[in-house]
Amino acid sequence: MARVAGGITSTGTELESSLPVIQLTTAGSLISTANDDVARLRARFAHAQCMLLPRLIEPGLLRTIQRRIDESAFVPFVSDGIGDDLNLADPLTINLLFLLTNDPPFLQIMREVTGCIEIDSYQGRVYRMYPDLRHTDSWHDDMSENRMVGMSLNLSTTAFEGAAFQLRDRTSNQILYEVANTGSGDAIIFRLAGHLQHRNTELTGSVQKTAFAGWFRSHQPAYYSQIRSRRSATTL
């Protein structure tokens, strides 16, 4: 269940009833052009400053990523003043996710949907939370390193309980948007700004949560340019 300011409620089913508007695949980013889908996404994000993207990762690719994650180790991670969880230690899986989310067509559609035309890269990490380890997350804004839009992609294989994403107005503390992003392969995108804060509520139940979370940023070297630079350096 998702809610936005003004008493409007949404479950995200408007877009889930058809094919995903945006999907990341091994063949590249697939963008729907049917029925002005992108325009509807743009209007929804402008209204709520946050939005659910159903089935962002193609199912077969998602299963491959989940299998790799489950076979990999995690290490403790602490973000001072915000929270603590576990970080995925497998660089190959993380680089695969970087390749998918830095695909130029995907970055372009994120510019169009969010109105943040200066977006030029995405950076993130894969984290895992366990309810019995009391992993925490507190209100924060992520306003550093030219971050413009946040994204959290659910990589959990089983629906978890709790850990709902919340977006609020910093001054009034009013919750502007809340969604339990428990759909495997679904993603939330949300605006970053000085007047906004976000967090995940407490993870409850007995199921762990795994997600790829990070930020669309401006004035950063494009990921593919970095790869080319590294390859050039190794051939010198």
mmCIF file of the C-alpha atoms, coordinates in Angstrom:
data_MODEL
# 
_entry.id   MODEL 
# 
loop_
_atom_site.group_PDB 
_atom_site.id 
_atom_site.type_symbol 
_atom_site.label_atom_id 
_atom_site.label_alt_id 
_atom_site.label_comp_id 
_atom_site.label_asym_id 
_atom_site.label_entity_id 
_atom_site.label_seq_id 
_atom_site.pdbx_PDB_ins_code 
_atom_site.Cartn_x 
_atom_site.Cartn_y 
_atom_site.Cartn_z 
_atom_site.occupancy 
_atom_site.B_iso_or_equiv 
_atom_site.pdbx_formal_charge 
_atom_site.auth_seq_id 
_atom_site.auth_comp_id 
_atom_site.auth_asym_id 
_atom_site.auth_atom_id 
_atom_site.pdbx_PDB_model_num 
ATOM 1   C CA . MET A 1 1   ? 0.000  0.000   0.000   1.00 0.00 ? 1   MET A CA 1 
ATOM 2   C CA . ALA A 1 2   ? 1.353  3.429   -0.942  1.00 0.00 ? 2   ALA A CA 1 
ATOM 3   C CA . ARG A 1 3   ? 0.078  6.793   0.148   1.00 0.00 ? 3   ARG A CA 1 
ATOM 4   C CA . VAL A 1 4   ? 0.832  10.329  -0.924  1.00 0.00 ? 4   VAL A CA 1 
ATOM 5   C CA . ALA A 1 5   ? 0.043  13.699  0.561   1.00 0.00 ? 5   ALA A CA 1 
ATOM 6   C CA . GLY A 1 6   ? -3.467 15.078  0.254   1.00 0.00 ? 6   GLY A CA 1 
ATOM 7   C CA . GLY A 1 7   ? -5.252 11.886  1.226   1.00 0.00 ? 7   GLY A CA 1 
ATOM 8   C CA . ILE A 1 8   ? -4.619 10.195  -2.118  1.00 0.00 ? 8   ILE A CA 1 
ATOM 9   C CA . THR A 1 9   ? -3.826 6.500   -1.887  1.00 0.00 ? 9   THR A CA 1 
ATOM 10  C CA . SER A 1 10  ? -2.306 4.173   -4.442  1.00 0.00 ? 10  SER A CA 1 
ATOM 11  C CA . THR A 1 11  ? -1.158 0.565   -4.522  1.00 0.00 ? 11  THR A CA 1 
ATOM 12  C CA . GLY A 1 12  ? 0.880  1.003   -7.676  1.00 0.00 ? 12  GLY A CA 1 
ATOM 13  C CA . THR A 1 13  ? -1.445 -1.330  -9.568  1.00 0.00 ? 13  THR A CA 1 
ATOM 14  C CA . GLU A 1 14  ? -2.166 1.198   -12.317 1.00 0.00 ? 14  GLU A CA 1 
ATOM 15  C CA . LEU A 1 15  ? 1.126  0.334   -13.986 1.00 0.00 ? 15  LEU A CA 1 
ATOM 16  C CA . GLU A 1 16  ? 1.398  -3.235  -12.735 1.00 0.00 ? 16  GLU A CA 1 
ATOM 17  C CA . SER A 1 17  ? -1.682 -4.274  -14.718 1.00 0.00 ? 17  SER A CA 1 
ATOM 18  C CA . SER A 1 18  ? 0.263  -4.035  -17.984 1.00 0.00 ? 18  SER A CA 1 
ATOM 19  C CA . LEU A 1 19  ? 3.816  -4.543  -19.145 1.00 0.00 ? 19  LEU A CA 1 
ATOM 20  C CA . PRO A 1 20  ? 6.444  -2.502  -17.269 1.00 0.00 ? 20  PRO A CA 1 
ATOM 21  C CA . VAL A 1 21  ? 7.034  0.952   -18.709 1.00 0.00 ? 21  VAL A CA 1 
ATOM 22  C CA . ILE A 1 22  ? 10.763 0.645   -18.013 1.00 0.00 ? 22  ILE A CA 1 
ATOM 23  C CA . GLN A 1 23  ? 12.684 -2.615  -17.719 1.00 0.00 ? 23  GLN A CA 1 
ATOM 24  C CA . LEU A 1 24  ? 16.386 -3.422  -17.455 1.00 0.00 ? 24  LEU A CA 1 
ATOM 25  C CA . THR A 1 25  ? 17.430 -6.511  -19.435 1.00 0.00 ? 25  THR A CA 1 
ATOM 26  C CA . THR A 1 26  ? 20.584 -8.194  -20.692 1.00 0.00 ? 26  THR A CA 1 
ATOM 27  C CA . ALA A 1 27  ? 19.821 -6.645  -24.089 1.00 0.00 ? 27  ALA A CA 1 
ATOM 28  C CA . GLY A 1 28  ? 19.635 -3.130  -22.639 1.00 0.00 ? 28  GLY A CA 1 
ATOM 29  C CA . SER A 1 29  ? 16.889 -0.890  -21.317 1.00 0.00 ? 29  SER A CA 1 
ATOM 30  C CA . LEU A 1 30  ? 13.398 -1.432  -22.707 1.00 0.00 ? 30  LEU A CA 1 
ATOM 31  C CA . ILE A 1 31  ? 11.166 1.653   -22.655 1.00 0.00 ? 31  ILE A CA 1 
ATOM 32  C CA . SER A 1 32  ? 7.442  1.476   -23.409 1.00 0.00 ? 32  SER A CA 1 
ATOM 33  C CA . THR A 1 33  ? 6.010  3.976   -25.881 1.00 0.00 ? 33  THR A CA 1 
ATOM 34  C CA . ALA A 1 34  ? 2.407  2.734   -25.573 1.00 0.00 ? 34  ALA A CA 1 
ATOM 35  C CA . ASN A 1 35  ? -0.412 5.041   -24.456 1.00 0.00 ? 35  ASN A CA 1 
ATOM 36  C CA . ASP A 1 36  ? 1.973  7.818   -23.424 1.00 0.00 ? 36  ASP A CA 1 
ATOM 37  C CA . ASP A 1 37  ? 3.229  5.734   -20.500 1.00 0.00 ? 37  ASP A CA 1 
ATOM 38  C CA . VAL A 1 38  ? 6.302  7.909   -19.941 1.00 0.00 ? 38  VAL A CA 1 
ATOM 39  C CA . ALA A 1 39  ? 4.170  11.048  -19.689 1.00 0.00 ? 39  ALA A CA 1 
ATOM 40  C CA . ARG A 1 40  ? 2.056  9.376   -17.005 1.00 0.00 ? 40  ARG A CA 1 
ATOM 41  C CA . LEU A 1 41  ? 5.171  8.468   -15.050 1.00 0.00 ? 41  LEU A CA 1 
ATOM 42  C CA . ARG A 1 42  ? 6.429  12.037  -15.344 1.00 0.00 ? 42  ARG A CA 1 
ATOM 43  C CA . ALA A 1 43  ? 3.135  13.458  -14.044 1.00 0.00 ? 43  ALA A CA 1 
ATOM 44  C CA . ARG A 1 44  ? 3.031  10.976  -11.169 1.00 0.00 ? 44  ARG A CA 1 
ATOM 45  C CA . PHE A 1 45  ? 6.567  11.762  -10.041 1.00 0.00 ? 45  PHE A CA 1 
ATOM 46  C CA . ALA A 1 46  ? 5.965  15.521  -10.263 1.00 0.00 ? 46  ALA A CA 1 
ATOM 47  C CA . HIS A 1 47  ? 2.909  15.136  -8.024  1.00 0.00 ? 47  HIS A CA 1 
ATOM 48  C CA . ALA A 1 48  ? 4.254  12.784  -5.346  1.00 0.00 ? 48  ALA A CA 1 
ATOM 49  C CA . GLN A 1 49  ? 8.062  13.266  -5.626  1.00 0.00 ? 49  GLN A CA 1 
ATOM 50  C CA . CYS A 1 50  ? 8.227  9.468   -5.287  1.00 0.00 ? 50  CYS A CA 1 
ATOM 51  C CA . MET A 1 51  ? 7.067  6.561   -7.414  1.00 0.00 ? 51  MET A CA 1 
ATOM 52  C CA . LEU A 1 52  ? 7.068  2.769   -7.690  1.00 0.00 ? 52  LEU A CA 1 
ATOM 53  C CA . LEU A 1 53  ? 8.516  1.228   -10.871 1.00 0.00 ? 53  LEU A CA 1 
ATOM 54  C CA . PRO A 1 54  ? 7.139  -2.335  -11.062 1.00 0.00 ? 54  PRO A CA 1 
ATOM 55  C CA . ARG A 1 55  ? 9.336  -5.159  -12.368 1.00 0.00 ? 55  ARG A CA 1 
ATOM 56  C CA . LEU A 1 56  ? 12.270 -2.907  -13.211 1.00 0.00 ? 56  LEU A CA 1 
ATOM 57  C CA . ILE A 1 57  ? 14.554 -5.934  -13.613 1.00 0.00 ? 57  ILE A CA 1 
ATOM 58  C CA . GLU A 1 58  ? 13.635 -8.564  -16.211 1.00 0.00 ? 58  GLU A CA 1 
ATOM 59  C CA . PRO A 1 59  ? 12.628 -11.752 -14.283 1.00 0.00 ? 59  PRO A CA 1 
ATOM 60  C CA . GLY A 1 60  ? 15.262 -14.098 -15.701 1.00 0.00 ? 60  GLY A CA 1 
ATOM 61  C CA . LEU A 1 61  ? 18.039 -11.599 -15.089 1.00 0.00 ? 61  LEU A CA 1 
ATOM 62  C CA . LEU A 1 62  ? 16.674 -10.920 -11.620 1.00 0.00 ? 62  LEU A CA 1 
ATOM 63  C CA . ARG A 1 63  ? 16.880 -14.609 -10.704 1.00 0.00 ? 63  ARG A CA 1 
ATOM 64  C CA . THR A 1 64  ? 20.510 -14.714 -11.850 1.00 0.00 ? 64  THR A CA 1 
ATOM 65  C CA . ILE A 1 65  ? 21.366 -11.687 -9.715  1.00 0.00 ? 65  ILE A CA 1 
ATOM 66  C CA . GLN A 1 66  ? 19.524 -13.098 -6.699  1.00 0.00 ? 66  GLN A CA 1 
ATOM 67  C CA . ARG A 1 67  ? 21.328 -16.425 -7.034  1.00 0.00 ? 67  ARG A CA 1 
ATOM 68  C CA . ARG A 1 68  ? 24.714 -14.705 -7.123  1.00 0.00 ? 68  ARG A CA 1 
ATOM 69  C CA . ILE A 1 69  ? 23.813 -12.615 -4.085  1.00 0.00 ? 69  ILE A CA 1 
ATOM 70  C CA . ASP A 1 70  ? 22.700 -15.646 -2.090  1.00 0.00 ? 70  ASP A CA 1 
ATOM 71  C CA . GLU A 1 71  ? 26.023 -17.329 -2.859  1.00 0.00 ? 71  GLU A CA 1 
ATOM 72  C CA . SER A 1 72  ? 28.033 -14.274 -1.763  1.00 0.00 ? 72  SER A CA 1 
ATOM 73  C CA . ALA A 1 73  ? 29.231 -12.903 1.548   1.00 0.00 ? 73  ALA A CA 1 
ATOM 74  C CA . PHE A 1 74  ? 28.061 -9.751  3.315   1.00 0.00 ? 74  PHE A CA 1 
ATOM 75  C CA . VAL A 1 75  ? 30.088 -7.529  5.616   1.00 0.00 ? 75  VAL A CA 1 
ATOM 76  C CA . PRO A 1 76  ? 28.889 -5.150  8.372   1.00 0.00 ? 76  PRO A CA 1 
ATOM 77  C CA . PHE A 1 77  ? 28.217 -1.577  7.280   1.00 0.00 ? 77  PHE A CA 1 
ATOM 78  C CA . VAL A 1 78  ? 27.590 1.441   9.504   1.00 0.00 ? 78  VAL A CA 1 
ATOM 79  C CA . SER A 1 79  ? 26.530 4.875   8.274   1.00 0.00 ? 79  SER A CA 1 
ATOM 80  C CA . ASP A 1 80  ? 27.190 7.233   11.168  1.00 0.00 ? 80  ASP A CA 1 
ATOM 81  C CA . GLY A 1 81  ? 24.052 8.946   12.350  1.00 0.00 ? 81  GLY A CA 1 
ATOM 82  C CA . ILE A 1 82  ? 21.787 7.065   9.912   1.00 0.00 ? 82  ILE A CA 1 
ATOM 83  C CA . GLY A 1 83  ? 21.814 3.321   10.484  1.00 0.00 ? 83  GLY A CA 1 
ATOM 84  C CA . ASP A 1 84  ? 23.541 -0.018  10.076  1.00 0.00 ? 84  ASP A CA 1 
ATOM 85  C CA . ASP A 1 85  ? 23.122 -3.128  7.920   1.00 0.00 ? 85  ASP A CA 1 
ATOM 86  C CA . LEU A 1 86  ? 25.243 -5.493  5.811   1.00 0.00 ? 86  LEU A CA 1 
ATOM 87  C CA . ASN A 1 87  ? 27.060 -4.751  2.530   1.00 0.00 ? 87  ASN A CA 1 
ATOM 88  C CA . LEU A 1 88  ? 27.386 -7.224  -0.356  1.00 0.00 ? 88  LEU A CA 1 
ATOM 89  C CA . ALA A 1 89  ? 31.043 -8.192  -0.808  1.00 0.00 ? 89  ALA A CA 1 
ATOM 90  C CA . ASP A 1 90  ? 30.758 -9.495  -4.400  1.00 0.00 ? 90  ASP A CA 1 
ATOM 91  C CA . PRO A 1 91  ? 32.165 -6.848  -6.788  1.00 0.00 ? 91  PRO A CA 1 
ATOM 92  C CA . LEU A 1 92  ? 31.087 -8.711  -9.938  1.00 0.00 ? 92  LEU A CA 1 
ATOM 93  C CA . THR A 1 93  ? 27.394 -8.584  -9.031  1.00 0.00 ? 93  THR A CA 1 
ATOM 94  C CA . ILE A 1 94  ? 27.668 -4.936  -8.015  1.00 0.00 ? 94  ILE A CA 1 
ATOM 95  C CA . ASN A 1 95  ? 29.378 -4.069  -11.307 1.00 0.00 ? 95  ASN A CA 1 
ATOM 96  C CA . LEU A 1 96  ? 26.634 -5.905  -13.221 1.00 0.00 ? 96  LEU A CA 1 
ATOM 97  C CA . LEU A 1 97  ? 24.038 -3.748  -11.451 1.00 0.00 ? 97  LEU A CA 1 
ATOM 98  C CA . PHE A 1 98  ? 26.112 -0.654  -12.244 1.00 0.00 ? 98  PHE A CA 1 
ATOM 99  C CA . LEU A 1 99  ? 26.145 -1.607  -15.930 1.00 0.00 ? 99  LEU A CA 1 
ATOM 100 C CA . LEU A 1 100 ? 22.365 -2.021  -15.958 1.00 0.00 ? 100 LEU A CA 1 
ATOM 101 C CA . THR A 1 101 ? 21.555 1.205   -14.124 1.00 0.00 ? 101 THR A CA 1 
ATOM 102 C CA . ASN A 1 102 ? 24.092 3.305   -16.037 1.00 0.00 ? 102 ASN A CA 1 
ATOM 103 C CA . ASP A 1 103 ? 22.798 2.207   -19.435 1.00 0.00 ? 103 ASP A CA 1 
ATOM 104 C CA . PRO A 1 104 ? 22.450 5.515   -21.360 1.00 0.00 ? 104 PRO A CA 1 
ATOM 105 C CA . PRO A 1 105 ? 18.779 4.953   -22.369 1.00 0.00 ? 105 PRO A CA 1 
ATOM 106 C CA . PHE A 1 106 ? 17.894 4.253   -18.737 1.00 0.00 ? 106 PHE A CA 1 
ATOM 107 C CA . LEU A 1 107 ? 19.644 7.407   -17.533 1.00 0.00 ? 107 LEU A CA 1 
ATOM 108 C CA . GLN A 1 108 ? 17.840 9.373   -20.232 1.00 0.00 ? 108 GLN A CA 1 
ATOM 109 C CA . ILE A 1 109 ? 14.403 8.104   -19.227 1.00 0.00 ? 109 ILE A CA 1 
ATOM 110 C CA . MET A 1 110 ? 15.204 8.963   -15.606 1.00 0.00 ? 110 MET A CA 1 
ATOM 111 C CA . ARG A 1 111 ? 15.981 12.526  -16.722 1.00 0.00 ? 111 ARG A CA 1 
ATOM 112 C CA . GLU A 1 112 ? 12.663 12.710  -18.540 1.00 0.00 ? 112 GLU A CA 1 
ATOM 113 C CA . VAL A 1 113 ? 10.586 11.199  -15.726 1.00 0.00 ? 113 VAL A CA 1 
ATOM 114 C CA . THR A 1 114 ? 12.147 13.181  -12.875 1.00 0.00 ? 114 THR A CA 1 
ATOM 115 C CA . GLY A 1 115 ? 12.854 16.441  -14.703 1.00 0.00 ? 115 GLY A CA 1 
ATOM 116 C CA . CYS A 1 116 ? 16.471 16.279  -13.451 1.00 0.00 ? 116 CYS A CA 1 
ATOM 117 C CA . ILE A 1 117 ? 18.159 16.864  -16.776 1.00 0.00 ? 117 ILE A CA 1 
ATOM 118 C CA . GLU A 1 118 ? 21.661 16.969  -15.255 1.00 0.00 ? 118 GLU A CA 1 
ATOM 119 C CA . ILE A 1 119 ? 21.634 13.289  -14.215 1.00 0.00 ? 119 ILE A CA 1 
ATOM 120 C CA . ASP A 1 120 ? 24.656 11.567  -15.723 1.00 0.00 ? 120 ASP A CA 1 
ATOM 121 C CA . SER A 1 121 ? 25.343 8.496   -13.571 1.00 0.00 ? 121 SER A CA 1 
ATOM 122 C CA . TYR A 1 122 ? 24.000 6.116   -10.936 1.00 0.00 ? 122 TYR A CA 1 
ATOM 123 C CA . GLN A 1 123 ? 25.919 4.802   -7.943  1.00 0.00 ? 123 GLN A CA 1 
ATOM 124 C CA . GLY A 1 124 ? 24.719 2.457   -5.222  1.00 0.00 ? 124 GLY A CA 1 
ATOM 125 C CA . ARG A 1 125 ? 25.325 -0.562  -3.028  1.00 0.00 ? 125 ARG A CA 1 
ATOM 126 C CA . VAL A 1 126 ? 23.592 -3.854  -2.289  1.00 0.00 ? 126 VAL A CA 1 
ATOM 127 C CA . TYR A 1 127 ? 22.595 -4.131  1.348   1.00 0.00 ? 127 TYR A CA 1 
ATOM 128 C CA . ARG A 1 128 ? 20.858 -6.733  3.477   1.00 0.00 ? 128 ARG A CA 1 
ATOM 129 C CA . MET A 1 129 ? 18.895 -6.310  6.717   1.00 0.00 ? 129 MET A CA 1 
ATOM 130 C CA . TYR A 1 130 ? 17.886 -9.026  9.162   1.00 0.00 ? 130 TYR A CA 1 
ATOM 131 C CA . PRO A 1 131 ? 15.041 -8.457  11.632  1.00 0.00 ? 131 PRO A CA 1 
ATOM 132 C CA . ASP A 1 132 ? 16.754 -10.434 14.395  1.00 0.00 ? 132 ASP A CA 1 
ATOM 133 C CA . LEU A 1 133 ? 19.914 -8.297  14.105  1.00 0.00 ? 133 LEU A CA 1 
ATOM 134 C CA . ARG A 1 134 ? 17.886 -5.127  14.716  1.00 0.00 ? 134 ARG A CA 1 
ATOM 135 C CA . HIS A 1 135 ? 19.335 -3.321  11.705  1.00 0.00 ? 135 HIS A CA 1 
ATOM 136 C CA . THR A 1 136 ? 18.227 0.314   11.687  1.00 0.00 ? 136 THR A CA 1 
ATOM 137 C CA . ASP A 1 137 ? 17.591 3.266   9.409   1.00 0.00 ? 137 ASP A CA 1 
ATOM 138 C CA . SER A 1 138 ? 16.750 6.830   10.455  1.00 0.00 ? 138 SER A CA 1 
ATOM 139 C CA . TRP A 1 139 ? 15.524 10.011  8.754   1.00 0.00 ? 139 TRP A CA 1 
ATOM 140 C CA . HIS A 1 140 ? 18.084 11.523  6.368   1.00 0.00 ? 140 HIS A CA 1 
ATOM 141 C CA . ASP A 1 141 ? 18.231 13.464  3.088   1.00 0.00 ? 141 ASP A CA 1 
ATOM 142 C CA . ASP A 1 142 ? 21.303 12.059  1.212   1.00 0.00 ? 142 ASP A CA 1 
ATOM 143 C CA . MET A 1 143 ? 22.119 15.606  0.061   1.00 0.00 ? 143 MET A CA 1 
ATOM 144 C CA . SER A 1 144 ? 25.806 15.266  -0.852  1.00 0.00 ? 144 SER A CA 1 
ATOM 145 C CA . GLU A 1 145 ? 28.009 14.355  -3.826  1.00 0.00 ? 145 GLU A CA 1 
ATOM 146 C CA . ASN A 1 146 ? 25.608 15.932  -6.370  1.00 0.00 ? 146 ASN A CA 1 
ATOM 147 C CA . ARG A 1 147 ? 22.852 13.404  -5.628  1.00 0.00 ? 147 ARG A CA 1 
ATOM 148 C CA . MET A 1 148 ? 19.538 14.328  -7.252  1.00 0.00 ? 148 MET A CA 1 
ATOM 149 C CA . VAL A 1 149 ? 17.227 11.291  -7.147  1.00 0.00 ? 149 VAL A CA 1 
ATOM 150 C CA . GLY A 1 150 ? 17.331 8.188   -4.964  1.00 0.00 ? 150 GLY A CA 1 
ATOM 151 C CA . MET A 1 151 ? 16.406 4.670   -6.004  1.00 0.00 ? 151 MET A CA 1 
ATOM 152 C CA . SER A 1 152 ? 15.862 1.454   -4.054  1.00 0.00 ? 152 SER A CA 1 
ATOM 153 C CA . LEU A 1 153 ? 15.536 -1.758  -6.070  1.00 0.00 ? 153 LEU A CA 1 
ATOM 154 C CA . ASN A 1 154 ? 14.130 -4.721  -4.161  1.00 0.00 ? 154 ASN A CA 1 
ATOM 155 C CA . LEU A 1 155 ? 16.280 -7.823  -4.711  1.00 0.00 ? 155 LEU A CA 1 
ATOM 156 C CA . SER A 1 156 ? 14.653 -9.952  -1.996  1.00 0.00 ? 156 SER A CA 1 
ATOM 157 C CA . THR A 1 157 ? 13.440 -13.374 -3.087  1.00 0.00 ? 157 THR A CA 1 
ATOM 158 C CA . THR A 1 158 ? 10.590 -13.440 -0.531  1.00 0.00 ? 158 THR A CA 1 
ATOM 159 C CA . ALA A 1 159 ? 8.267  -10.676 0.599   1.00 0.00 ? 159 ALA A CA 1 
ATOM 160 C CA . PHE A 1 160 ? 9.429  -9.203  3.905   1.00 0.00 ? 160 PHE A CA 1 
ATOM 161 C CA . GLU A 1 161 ? 7.417  -7.502  6.628   1.00 0.00 ? 161 GLU A CA 1 
ATOM 162 C CA . GLY A 1 162 ? 7.852  -3.892  7.705   1.00 0.00 ? 162 GLY A CA 1 
ATOM 163 C CA . ALA A 1 163 ? 10.736 -1.820  6.271   1.00 0.00 ? 163 ALA A CA 1 
ATOM 164 C CA . ALA A 1 164 ? 8.266  0.467   4.497   1.00 0.00 ? 164 ALA A CA 1 
ATOM 165 C CA . PHE A 1 165 ? 9.813  3.379   2.640   1.00 0.00 ? 165 PHE A CA 1 
ATOM 166 C CA . GLN A 1 166 ? 8.672  6.794   3.892   1.00 0.00 ? 166 GLN A CA 1 
ATOM 167 C CA . LEU A 1 167 ? 9.224  10.272  2.449   1.00 0.00 ? 167 LEU A CA 1 
ATOM 168 C CA . ARG A 1 168 ? 8.421  13.303  4.607   1.00 0.00 ? 168 ARG A CA 1 
ATOM 169 C CA . ASP A 1 169 ? 8.565  17.086  4.691   1.00 0.00 ? 169 ASP A CA 1 
ATOM 170 C CA . ARG A 1 170 ? 11.514 18.076  6.889   1.00 0.00 ? 170 ARG A CA 1 
ATOM 171 C CA . THR A 1 171 ? 9.793  21.109  8.463   1.00 0.00 ? 171 THR A CA 1 
ATOM 172 C CA . SER A 1 172 ? 6.317  19.752  9.221   1.00 0.00 ? 172 SER A CA 1 
ATOM 173 C CA . ASN A 1 173 ? 7.285  16.039  9.539   1.00 0.00 ? 173 ASN A CA 1 
ATOM 174 C CA . GLN A 1 174 ? 4.251  15.250  7.363   1.00 0.00 ? 174 GLN A CA 1 
ATOM 175 C CA . ILE A 1 175 ? 4.540  11.900  5.595   1.00 0.00 ? 175 ILE A CA 1 
ATOM 176 C CA . LEU A 1 176 ? 4.266  12.651  1.874   1.00 0.00 ? 176 LEU A CA 1 
ATOM 177 C CA . TYR A 1 177 ? 4.596  9.114   0.557   1.00 0.00 ? 177 TYR A CA 1 
ATOM 178 C CA . GLU A 1 178 ? 4.783  5.636   2.048   1.00 0.00 ? 178 GLU A CA 1 
ATOM 179 C CA . VAL A 1 179 ? 5.114  2.316   0.270   1.00 0.00 ? 179 VAL A CA 1 
ATOM 180 C CA . ALA A 1 180 ? 5.982  -1.247  1.248   1.00 0.00 ? 180 ALA A CA 1 
ATOM 181 C CA . ASN A 1 181 ? 8.239  -2.162  -1.657  1.00 0.00 ? 181 ASN A CA 1 
ATOM 182 C CA . THR A 1 182 ? 7.995  -5.952  -1.261  1.00 0.00 ? 182 THR A CA 1 
ATOM 183 C CA . GLY A 1 183 ? 7.655  -6.899  -4.936  1.00 0.00 ? 183 GLY A CA 1 
ATOM 184 C CA . SER A 1 184 ? 10.764 -8.710  -6.120  1.00 0.00 ? 184 SER A CA 1 
ATOM 185 C CA . GLY A 1 185 ? 12.422 -6.627  -8.855  1.00 0.00 ? 185 GLY A CA 1 
ATOM 186 C CA . ASP A 1 186 ? 10.312 -3.531  -8.112  1.00 0.00 ? 186 ASP A CA 1 
ATOM 187 C CA . ALA A 1 187 ? 12.017 -0.190  -7.527  1.00 0.00 ? 187 ALA A CA 1 
ATOM 188 C CA . ILE A 1 188 ? 11.192 3.102   -5.831  1.00 0.00 ? 188 ILE A CA 1 
ATOM 189 C CA . ILE A 1 189 ? 12.562 6.370   -7.159  1.00 0.00 ? 189 ILE A CA 1 
ATOM 190 C CA . PHE A 1 190 ? 12.297 9.520   -5.044  1.00 0.00 ? 190 PHE A CA 1 
ATOM 191 C CA . ARG A 1 191 ? 13.436 13.115  -5.210  1.00 0.00 ? 191 ARG A CA 1 
ATOM 192 C CA . LEU A 1 192 ? 16.312 14.320  -3.037  1.00 0.00 ? 192 LEU A CA 1 
ATOM 193 C CA . ALA A 1 193 ? 16.043 17.870  -1.739  1.00 0.00 ? 193 ALA A CA 1 
ATOM 194 C CA . GLY A 1 194 ? 16.862 19.900  1.342   1.00 0.00 ? 194 GLY A CA 1 
ATOM 195 C CA . HIS A 1 195 ? 13.219 20.035  2.425   1.00 0.00 ? 195 HIS A CA 1 
ATOM 196 C CA . LEU A 1 196 ? 12.715 16.253  2.112   1.00 0.00 ? 196 LEU A CA 1 
ATOM 197 C CA . GLN A 1 197 ? 13.829 13.338  4.279   1.00 0.00 ? 197 GLN A CA 1 
ATOM 198 C CA . HIS A 1 198 ? 13.356 9.604   3.895   1.00 0.00 ? 198 HIS A CA 1 
ATOM 199 C CA . ARG A 1 199 ? 13.851 6.364   5.815   1.00 0.00 ? 199 ARG A CA 1 
ATOM 200 C CA . ASN A 1 200 ? 12.840 2.704   6.025   1.00 0.00 ? 200 ASN A CA 1 
ATOM 201 C CA . THR A 1 201 ? 10.681 1.720   8.973   1.00 0.00 ? 201 THR A CA 1 
ATOM 202 C CA . GLU A 1 202 ? 11.672 -1.198  11.201  1.00 0.00 ? 202 GLU A CA 1 
ATOM 203 C CA . LEU A 1 203 ? 12.021 -4.583  9.517   1.00 0.00 ? 203 LEU A CA 1 
ATOM 204 C CA . THR A 1 204 ? 9.746  -7.044  11.309  1.00 0.00 ? 204 THR A CA 1 
ATOM 205 C CA . GLY A 1 205 ? 8.734  -10.695 10.880  1.00 0.00 ? 205 GLY A CA 1 
ATOM 206 C CA . SER A 1 206 ? 11.342 -13.342 10.072  1.00 0.00 ? 206 SER A CA 1 
ATOM 207 C CA . VAL A 1 207 ? 12.340 -12.588 6.446   1.00 0.00 ? 207 VAL A CA 1 
ATOM 208 C CA . GLN A 1 208 ? 15.489 -10.668 5.484   1.00 0.00 ? 208 GLN A CA 1 
ATOM 209 C CA . LYS A 1 209 ? 15.445 -7.719  3.114   1.00 0.00 ? 209 LYS A CA 1 
ATOM 210 C CA . THR A 1 210 ? 17.939 -7.260  0.259   1.00 0.00 ? 210 THR A CA 1 
ATOM 211 C CA . ALA A 1 211 ? 18.030 -4.170  -1.940  1.00 0.00 ? 211 ALA A CA 1 
ATOM 212 C CA . PHE A 1 212 ? 20.212 -2.253  -4.372  1.00 0.00 ? 212 PHE A CA 1 
ATOM 213 C CA . ALA A 1 213 ? 19.997 1.341   -3.183  1.00 0.00 ? 213 ALA A CA 1 
ATOM 214 C CA . GLY A 1 214 ? 21.726 4.469   -4.382  1.00 0.00 ? 214 GLY A CA 1 
ATOM 215 C CA . TRP A 1 215 ? 21.513 7.765   -6.213  1.00 0.00 ? 215 TRP A CA 1 
ATOM 216 C CA . PHE A 1 216 ? 21.289 9.325   -9.647  1.00 0.00 ? 216 PHE A CA 1 
ATOM 217 C CA . ARG A 1 217 ? 23.934 12.050  -9.635  1.00 0.00 ? 217 ARG A CA 1 
ATOM 218 C CA . SER A 1 218 ? 25.047 15.012  -11.693 1.00 0.00 ? 218 SER A CA 1 
ATOM 219 C CA . HIS A 1 219 ? 28.515 16.233  -12.629 1.00 0.00 ? 219 HIS A CA 1 
ATOM 220 C CA . GLN A 1 220 ? 30.057 12.793  -12.255 1.00 0.00 ? 220 GLN A CA 1 
ATOM 221 C CA . PRO A 1 221 ? 31.997 10.820  -14.880 1.00 0.00 ? 221 PRO A CA 1 
ATOM 222 C CA . ALA A 1 222 ? 29.642 8.540   -16.797 1.00 0.00 ? 222 ALA A CA 1 
ATOM 223 C CA . TYR A 1 223 ? 30.105 4.913   -15.785 1.00 0.00 ? 223 TYR A CA 1 
ATOM 224 C CA . TYR A 1 224 ? 30.906 3.741   -19.308 1.00 0.00 ? 224 TYR A CA 1 
ATOM 225 C CA . SER A 1 225 ? 33.523 6.499   -19.644 1.00 0.00 ? 225 SER A CA 1 
ATOM 226 C CA . GLN A 1 226 ? 35.143 5.279   -16.424 1.00 0.00 ? 226 GLN A CA 1 
ATOM 227 C CA . ILE A 1 227 ? 35.306 1.740   -17.796 1.00 0.00 ? 227 ILE A CA 1 
ATOM 228 C CA . ARG A 1 228 ? 36.962 2.956   -21.005 1.00 0.00 ? 228 ARG A CA 1 
ATOM 229 C CA . SER A 1 229 ? 39.466 4.976   -18.967 1.00 0.00 ? 229 SER A CA 1 
ATOM 230 C CA . ARG A 1 230 ? 40.356 1.960   -16.832 1.00 0.00 ? 230 ARG A CA 1 
ATOM 231 C CA . ARG A 1 231 ? 40.798 -0.226  -19.917 1.00 0.00 ? 231 ARG A CA 1 
ATOM 232 C CA . SER A 1 232 ? 43.056 2.387   -21.505 1.00 0.00 ? 232 SER A CA 1 
ATOM 233 C CA . ALA A 1 233 ? 45.136 2.606   -18.343 1.00 0.00 ? 233 ALA A CA 1 
ATOM 234 C CA . THR A 1 234 ? 45.664 -1.160  -18.223 1.00 0.00 ? 234 THR A CA 1 
ATOM 235 C CA . THR A 1 235 ? 46.906 -1.249  -21.831 1.00 0.00 ? 235 THR A CA 1 
ATOM 236 C CA . LEU A 1 236 ? 49.522 1.445   -21.375 1.00 0.00 ? 236 LEU A CA 1 
# 
